[in-house]
């Protein structure tokens, strides 16, 4: 509402609005706000005049009206500057989508690692934790604590690469069992240990001086062979085929008693007999058994109270079966054409 005090503010308002229009950068606006509208700003102090006027209400209204117009103009200009700044920023970041793209070749994972991860996932799903151990280890862990004393003929089962009389490249991941049991100090254990192993072997289609295993170990009260069988059957079903079966054949390992070789029904011919299973309908996939009482004792477990099972799976062997790979050496040759084959999804 116009009133008799309006004119008091007309000049200064015009001046300020002029300044706002002429502002070039954001800082100019901040300066204007400080100079005129801050507590002691040139415009704000005009309010003090209210003490001298007779119609205070009308004065207040006129003051507020002018102030509001200034503030609105100021805010509008602030917004304009911000929008302009944003537009500049967006322009800077603009991507020319008409430019030709650089062609990236996506990599593929070596089937060895695919299978290693799959095996890990399956056992993690069953509550196992993944442990690691040293690849260069002492005689104590690779042999002695696994019930393979010095000069025992079972040492010949694994022709090992020695670094000195005591240190050697581990010939199996069973050595990790001994470490884990030592550290667990008599407590239950449920672990797998994937890792490299080394043997003095002549390399051919199915042998390599370096290969990898996944060791499994479960120790607790009341663990029996049935638990082992159920575990490995579930593993076979998840790894190979929903209707996989397994069978145990008795065998010998120094660190287990009884010991078994485990076969899985041929997933190629479903047990009828084919070239993959060499006509038998079964394929050997791993060694396993109940942890030998001597092994338990040596690592501080009372075999009268605790029992356990262990198994050792060859990772390359599983990968070769799973993907129909004919030569173990392909895993290590870094031939990109071979590795790329496994980018394709494999149906189960
Ligand atoms: N260590 C054995 C090998 O290298 C595999 C193995 C067999 C591991 C039986 C085990 C087991 O834990 O119980 O051939």
Boltz pocket constraint, residues with backbone or C-beta under 6 A from the ligand:
constraints:
  - pocket:
      binder: B
      contacts: [[A, 171], [A, 172], [A, 173], [A, 174], [A, 215], [A, 216], [A, 253], [A, 255], [A, 256], [A, 260], [A, 286], [A, 287], [A, 288], [A, 289], [A, 290], [A, 309], [A, 310], [A, 311], [A, 312], [A, 313]]
      max_distance: 6.0
